[in-house]
């Protein structure tokens, strides 16, 4: 298992797009558009790989010098519930600390809230709808 930063438009980035599309977009009938993807170059993209194949990905969008927004978290459907997502989130927290960030925020799908709560993220909003499904804003001080 290898945890690492992914360079924008690299072969690993292309793998991450396929995973994100499969897990986050297709089930909602959504597709990627160029405008959406261009923001990726301003973000930190982290992945978990096994034998050079991506198994999980997440993005960290800088909101300030001390706050990152975690987004686009996707774990291969066959590996969900097996610790891959937790390993990647914990890696992302350590990565953020090395860059002097102090806090993560995220918009968690309602179904993912228990996952983040196990990692000590706290709900900071009422339920709201984003991309047509219920979400909660959550945060964690690093």
Beta strands, then each sheet from edge to edge (+ up, - down):
strand 1: 2-6
strand 2: 44-50
strand 3: 53-62
strand 4: 67-75
strand 5: 103-109
strand 6: 122-123
strand 7: 128-130
strand 8: 133-141
sheet 1: 1+ 2- 3+ 4- 5- 8+ 6-
sheet 2: 1+ 2- 3+ 4- 5- 8+ 7-
end
